[in-house]
Amino acid sequence: MTRARDEDGVVLLLVLVLVVVAISTAYALAKTSVIEAISTRQYGQYARATLLARSGIALAVRTLQDDVLEGDPITQQVESELDAWALLSKQEIELPGEAVLHVTVRDTGGRLNLNALVDAKGARIGESSKEFLKAALAHIAETAPAFKGSSAYGDEDVDELADALLDWLDKDEETRVGTPEEEYYVGIKKAASAPLDRPVFSLDELAAVPGLDALMLESLKAYFTTYPMFPAPGSGGANLNTAPPHVLGMIYHGLGKEFELLDSRDVFSLLRARQEGRVFCPAEGAEPCTGFYRTLGIAEGEEVFPPLSYTSRVFRIDSEARVGETRACVSSVVDRGDGAEPTTLYYRLGC
């Protein structure tokens, strides 16, 4: 009798083991199926989001083309908030299937062109390049939150850094005082490399400039661009219609040797004119055009360095698509030229 009970107990234990194994296997299979279903859904959503983000770039490029080829006289004359590419940036596009596309287009006039500090032949533009750069560097060191309380950039530091930056850009192989650049920077300043002696593709190419620390280099990116690499003569400055306030504060103007950056009141006046729907044009005429000098009440004989920009060839496009719980991003820099055959200068997939 005892032996029969023992055998029954063993059988029951085996049955329980088999039941547990069966349940575990079923759970594992169910979990795997759910994971595969979720992964398949997310992959499908990401694939769709990627295609939408890429289509956003194509949409922006077409908008830039139409702006040149079919826009009205004002939108063809200047880049402003009235342009189709600017209107495209203001609203998300909702699509079927829980999809949203947001495209942001920025013209290069929203920042100052660092390459405009040398002329077409690669020479510094008189004293203007250095004096402007000194004022710009001092302004950043004084106002950027990252430098608050720091004394890293005194007058002498700013003067030397301005010369070094221009040596990296200008074509000659001598410093301002006539010393061979390679001997001076590599031998004396212990720079990682000799000056490039050409316009730069990216501000990161300036990382080896002596006296330019990582903090200042990152700060420069908020104010300067390198597009286009070879700006047209008489251009490279801020676009009054699209530049943000901190860039408008970098407008360097004056007569003779008496130049200064715009103060906060002038910047406010420019922004107020934009809020009122005014558009800054190179020549006043048809509504809603207004002028830089008229708005600020300053003499029209004053010069601005680098010269103000009103039209742009190069634009930065950021396209973000969201489908369900996934998103995809594409960034591109496009030279639209005359509108017929745009050229892609930069393309990156990823958020």
C-alpha positions as CSV (number, residue, x, y, z in Angstrom):
1,M,0.0,0.0,0.0
2,T,2.8,2.3,0.9
3,R,4.5,1.5,-2.4
4,A,1.4,2.4,-4.4
5,R,1.1,5.7,-2.6
6,D,4.7,6.5,-3.3
7,E,4.2,5.8,-7.0
8,D,1.1,8.0,-7.1
9,G,3.1,10.8,-5.5
10,V,5.8,10.6,-8.1
11,V,3.3,10.6,-10.9
12,L,1.6,13.7,-9.4
13,L,5.0,15.4,-9.1
14,L,5.8,14.7,-12.7
15,V,2.4,16.0,-13.8
16,L,2.9,19.2,-11.9
17,V,6.4,19.6,-13.5
18,L,4.9,19.1,-16.9
19,V,2.2,21.6,-16.2
20,V,4.7,24.2,-15.0
21,V,6.9,23.6,-18.1
22,A,3.9,23.9,-20.4
23,I,2.7,27.1,-18.8
24,S,6.2,28.6,-18.8
25,T,6.7,27.7,-22.5
26,A,3.3,29.1,-23.4
27,Y,4.1,32.3,-21.5
28,A,7.5,32.6,-23.2
29,L,6.0,32.1,-26.6
30,A,3.2,34.6,-25.9
31,K,5.8,37.1,-24.6
32,T,8.0,36.6,-27.7
33,S,4.9,37.0,-29.9
34,V,4.0,40.3,-28.2
35,I,7.5,41.6,-28.4
36,E,7.7,40.7,-32.1
37,A,4.4,42.3,-32.7
38,I,5.5,45.5,-30.9
39,S,8.9,45.5,-32.7
40,T,7.2,45.0,-36.0
41,R,4.8,47.9,-35.4
42,Q,7.6,50.2,-34.1
43,Y,9.8,49.3,-37.1
44,G,6.9,50.1,-39.4
45,Q,6.3,53.4,-37.7
46,Y,10.0,54.3,-37.8
47,A,10.2,53.4,-41.5
48,R,7.2,55.6,-42.2
49,A,8.6,58.4,-40.0
50,T,11.9,58.3,-41.8
51,L,10.2,58.5,-45.2
52,L,8.1,61.5,-44.0
53,A,11.2,63.3,-42.6
54,R,12.9,62.9,-45.9
55,S,9.9,64.1,-47.7
56,G,9.9,67.2,-45.5
57,I,13.3,68.1,-46.9
58,A,12.0,67.7,-50.4
59,L,9.0,69.8,-49.5
60,A,11.2,72.6,-48.1
61,V,13.5,72.5,-51.1
62,R,10.5,72.9,-53.4
63,T,9.2,75.8,-51.3
64,L,12.6,77.5,-51.6
65,Q,12.5,77.0,-55.4
66,D,9.0,78.4,-55.7
67,D,10.0,81.4,-53.6
68,V,12.5,82.4,-56.2
69,L,10.7,81.4,-59.4
70,E,7.1,82.3,-58.5
71,G,7.2,84.6,-55.5
72,D,6.0,88.2,-55.5
73,P,8.4,91.1,-55.8
74,I,8.8,91.4,-52.0
75,T,9.5,87.8,-51.3
76,Q,11.9,87.6,-54.3
77,Q,13.7,90.7,-53.1
78,V,14.3,89.8,-49.5
79,E,14.1,86.8,-47.1
80,S,11.5,87.5,-44.4
81,E,8.6,86.1,-42.4
82,L,6.4,86.6,-45.5
83,D,8.3,84.0,-47.6
84,A,6.7,80.6,-48.1
85,W,9.6,78.8,-46.5
86,A,9.1,80.9,-43.3
87,L,5.4,80.1,-43.3
88,L,6.2,76.4,-43.7
89,S,8.2,76.6,-40.5
90,K,5.4,77.9,-38.3
91,Q,2.9,75.0,-38.3
92,E,3.0,71.3,-38.0
93,I,1.5,69.2,-40.8
94,E,-0.9,66.5,-39.5
95,L,-1.2,63.4,-41.6
96,P,-3.4,60.3,-41.4
97,G,-2.3,57.4,-39.2
98,E,-1.2,59.5,-36.2
99,A,1.6,61.1,-38.2
100,V,2.9,64.7,-37.7
101,L,5.5,66.4,-39.8
102,H,7.4,69.6,-38.7
103,V,9.8,71.3,-41.1
104,T,12.0,74.2,-40.0
105,V,13.8,76.3,-42.6
106,R,16.4,79.0,-41.6
107,D,18.3,81.3,-43.9
108,T,22.0,81.8,-43.4
109,G,21.3,85.5,-42.8
110,G,20.1,84.5,-39.3
111,R,23.8,84.4,-38.4
112,L,26.9,86.3,-39.4
113,N,29.1,84.7,-42.0
114,L,32.6,84.3,-40.5
115,N,34.1,83.7,-44.0
116,A,32.9,87.2,-45.0
117,L,35.8,88.6,-42.9
118,V,38.1,88.0,-45.8
119,D,37.6,89.1,-49.4
120,A,37.3,87.0,-52.6
121,K,41.1,86.9,-52.8
122,G,41.5,85.7,-49.2
123,A,42.8,89.0,-47.8
124,R,41.5,90.7,-44.7
125,I,39.1,93.6,-45.4
126,G,41.2,96.5,-44.1
127,E,40.9,97.1,-40.4
128,S,37.2,96.4,-40.4
129,S,37.6,92.6,-40.1
130,K,39.7,92.8,-36.9
131,E,37.9,95.6,-35.3
132,F,34.6,93.9,-35.8
133,L,35.9,90.6,-34.6
134,K,37.4,92.2,-31.4
135,A,34.0,93.9,-30.7
136,A,32.2,90.6,-31.3
137,L,34.5,88.5,-29.1
138,A,34.3,91.1,-26.3
139,H,30.6,91.2,-26.5
140,I,30.2,87.5,-26.3
141,A,32.6,87.3,-23.3
142,E,30.6,90.0,-21.5
143,T,27.1,88.9,-22.2
144,A,27.1,85.1,-22.8
145,P,25.8,83.4,-19.6
146,A,28.6,80.8,-19.9
147,F,31.3,83.5,-19.3
148,K,29.5,85.1,-16.3
149,G,32.1,86.1,-13.7
150,S,35.0,85.0,-15.9
151,S,38.0,87.2,-16.7
152,A,39.4,84.8,-19.3
153,Y,39.1,87.3,-22.2
154,G,40.7,90.6,-21.4
155,D,41.5,93.3,-24.0
156,E,44.9,91.7,-24.9
157,D,43.4,88.2,-25.1
158,V,40.6,89.5,-27.4
159,D,43.2,91.3,-29.6
160,E,45.4,88.2,-30.0
161,L,42.4,85.9,-30.6
162,A,41.0,88.2,-33.3
163,D,44.4,88.2,-35.1
164,A,44.7,84.4,-34.8
165,L,41.2,83.8,-36.2
166,L,41.9,86.0,-39.2
167,D,45.2,84.3,-39.7
168,W,43.3,81.0,-40.0
169,L,41.1,82.5,-42.6
170,D,43.2,84.8,-44.7
171,K,45.3,83.5,-47.6
172,D,48.8,84.9,-46.7
173,E,51.3,82.9,-44.7
174,E,52.4,85.7,-42.4
175,T,51.0,87.0,-39.1
176,R,50.0,90.6,-38.8
177,V,53.5,91.5,-37.6
178,G,55.2,89.7,-40.5
179,T,56.2,86.5,-38.7
180,P,55.8,83.2,-40.7
181,E,52.6,81.8,-39.5
182,E,53.8,78.2,-39.1
183,E,56.8,79.3,-37.1
184,Y,54.7,81.6,-34.9
185,Y,51.7,79.4,-34.1
186,V,53.3,75.9,-34.1
187,G,56.7,76.9,-32.7
188,I,55.7,79.7,-30.3
189,K,52.0,79.3,-29.5
190,K,52.2,75.4,-29.6
191,A,49.2,75.2,-31.8
192,A,48.1,71.7,-33.0
193,S,48.5,72.9,-36.6
194,A,49.5,75.9,-38.7
195,P,46.7,78.2,-39.9
196,L,44.4,76.8,-42.7
197,D,44.8,80.0,-44.8
198,R,41.3,79.5,-46.4
199,P,37.6,80.0,-45.6
200,V,36.3,77.2,-43.3
201,F,33.7,74.5,-44.0
202,S,32.8,74.4,-40.3
203,L,33.5,76.4,-37.2
204,D,35.0,73.2,-35.7
205,E,37.9,73.7,-38.0
206,L,39.0,76.5,-35.7
207,A,39.5,74.3,-32.8
208,A,43.3,74.5,-33.1
209,V,43.4,78.3,-33.0
210,P,45.5,79.4,-29.9
211,G,43.5,81.2,-27.3
212,L,40.1,79.8,-28.6
213,D,38.9,77.5,-25.9
214,A,36.0,75.0,-26.3
215,L,33.6,77.4,-24.5
216,M,34.2,80.3,-26.8
217,L,34.1,78.0,-29.9
218,E,30.7,76.8,-28.9
219,S,29.5,80.3,-28.1
220,L,30.6,81.5,-31.6
221,K,28.3,78.9,-33.1
222,A,25.3,80.9,-31.8
223,Y,26.3,83.9,-33.7
224,F,28.3,82.8,-36.8
225,T,27.9,80.5,-39.7
226,T,30.3,79.4,-42.5
227,Y,27.7,79.2,-45.2
228,P,28.1,80.1,-48.0
229,M,31.8,79.3,-47.9
230,F,32.5,82.0,-50.4
231,P,30.0,84.8,-49.8
232,A,29.3,87.3,-52.5
233,P,31.1,90.7,-52.1
234,G,29.1,93.1,-50.0
235,S,27.3,90.4,-48.0
236,G,27.8,88.2,-45.0
237,G,26.0,90.3,-42.4
238,A,22.8,89.8,-40.5
239,N,19.4,89.6,-42.1
240,L,17.3,92.2,-40.3
241,N,14.1,90.2,-41.0
242,T,15.2,86.8,-39.7
243,A,18.1,87.2,-37.4
244,P,17.4,86.5,-33.7
245,P,17.9,89.3,-31.1
246,H,21.3,88.2,-30.0
247,V,22.6,88.3,-33.6
248,L,21.0,91.7,-34.3
249,G,23.0,92.9,-31.4
250,M,26.2,92.0,-33.4
251,I,25.4,94.6,-36.1
252,Y,28.6,96.8,-36.3
253,H,27.9,100.3,-37.6
254,G,29.5,103.7,-37.7
255,L,31.5,106.3,-39.6
256,G,35.2,106.4,-40.1
257,K,36.8,104.8,-37.2
258,E,33.9,105.3,-34.8
259,F,32.1,102.0,-35.0
260,E,30.0,100.2,-32.4
261,L,27.6,97.3,-32.0
262,L,23.9,98.0,-31.8
263,D,22.6,98.6,-28.3
264,S,19.6,96.9,-26.7
265,R,17.3,99.8,-27.6
266,D,18.2,99.6,-31.3
267,V,17.6,95.8,-31.3
268,F,14.2,96.4,-29.6
269,S,13.3,98.9,-32.4
270,L,14.2,96.4,-35.1
271,L,12.1,93.7,-33.4
272,R,9.2,96.0,-32.9
273,A,9.2,96.9,-36.6
274,R,9.1,93.2,-37.4
275,Q,6.2,92.6,-35.0
276,E,4.3,95.4,-36.7
277,G,4.6,93.5,-40.0
278,R,7.3,95.8,-41.5
279,V,9.9,94.2,-43.8
280,F,13.4,95.5,-44.1
281,C,14.4,96.0,-47.7
282,P,17.6,97.3,-49.4
283,A,15.5,100.2,-50.8
284,E,12.3,101.6,-49.4
285,G,9.3,101.7,-51.7
286,A,6.3,99.4,-51.9
287,E,4.6,98.4,-48.7
288,P,5.5,96.9,-46.3
289,C,9.1,97.8,-46.9
290,T,11.0,99.9,-44.5
291,G,14.7,100.8,-44.0
292,F,17.4,100.1,-41.4
293,Y,18.5,103.7,-41.1
294,R,14.9,105.1,-41.0
295,T,13.9,102.6,-38.3
296,L,16.8,103.5,-36.0
297,G,16.9,107.2,-36.9
298,I,20.6,107.1,-37.8
299,A,22.5,108.8,-40.6
300,E,22.3,106.9,-43.9
301,G,25.9,107.6,-44.5
302,E,26.9,105.2,-41.7
303,E,28.5,101.9,-42.8
304,V,27.6,98.4,-41.5
305,F,30.2,95.6,-41.4
306,P,29.8,92.9,-42.5
307,P,27.2,94.5,-44.9
308,L,23.6,93.6,-44.1
309,S,22.1,90.6,-45.9
310,Y,18.6,90.7,-47.5
311,T,18.6,87.6,-49.7
312,S,20.1,84.2,-49.2
313,R,21.3,81.3,-51.3
314,V,21.9,78.8,-48.5
315,F,19.3,77.5,-46.1
316,R,19.4,75.0,-43.1
317,I,16.4,72.6,-43.2
318,D,15.4,70.5,-40.2
319,S,12.6,68.0,-40.7
320,E,11.1,65.9,-37.9
321,A,8.4,63.3,-38.3
322,R,6.4,61.6,-35.6
323,V,4.4,58.5,-36.2
324,G,2.8,57.0,-33.1
325,E,5.5,56.6,-30.5
326,T,8.4,56.9,-32.8
327,R,10.1,59.9,-34.5
328,A,12.8,60.4,-37.2
329,C,14.8,63.5,-38.1
330,V,16.7,64.7,-41.1
331,S,18.9,67.8,-41.3
332,S,20.2,69.3,-44.5
333,V,21.9,72.5,-45.8
334,V,20.8,73.5,-49.3
335,D,22.2,76.0,-51.8
336,R,19.1,76.9,-53.8
337,G,21.1,78.9,-56.4
338,D,18.7,80.5,-58.9
339,G,16.0,78.1,-57.9
340,A,16.4,75.7,-60.9
341,E,19.0,73.2,-59.6
342,P,19.5,73.3,-55.8
343,T,22.6,71.8,-54.4
344,T,22.8,69.8,-51.2
345,L,25.8,70.8,-49.1
346,Y,25.1,68.7,-46.0
347,Y,22.7,65.9,-45.2
348,R,22.3,64.0,-41.9
349,L,19.8,61.4,-40.8
350,G,19.1,61.2,-37.0
351,C,17.7,63.3,-34.2
